[in-house]
């Protein structure tokens, strides 16, 4: 079992920055990849960024050049640095991770990010 706990969401003006963190705990041998998804009201949950244990990253086109994902393998923690935020970035951001022999997906409880114009 893997528990994911997010932190760092909040309210920010357009053009501002926020940093999200997600710490994984529980009993697991490895957790890979880790990532962030987001869901705006009335919309589906979409990929924001993922990162492998080896540091390979993948970003949604809408956030490339503005968001940076990183992870600390020793702490089983993934971060999302969000710069140049736009109102359309407003959503609940969910931490995601895969672990176990069946490569099961785990999700955090979500953290609200609101960008005002």
C-alpha positions, 0 to 999 in steps of 0.5 A: 500500500502507498499513501500519497500526501500533497501540500502546497496548493493555494490562491495566487495571482496570474503570473505568480508561482506555487510549489506543490509537494507529494510525499509517499509513505507505506510499504513498497519496494519501489515507486515509479513513475510519480507525477501530477494530474489536474482536474478543473470543474466539469472536466476530466483529469488530465496529465500535467507531468510525470517523472521516473526514478531515473529522472526522465520527465514528460509534460503536457504541452500546456505547461511546458516551459512553465512547470518543472517536475522533480523528485527526491528518491531518498524521500520518496517525494515529488515536487511540481514548481509552477511558474507564470501561472495562468487562470486556466491552471486553476484546478485540483492537482492530484499526485499520482504514483505507480508501485507493486508487481501489478503496477497499481496506480495510487492517488493523493487526496488532491490540493486546490490551486486557484489562479486569479486574473 
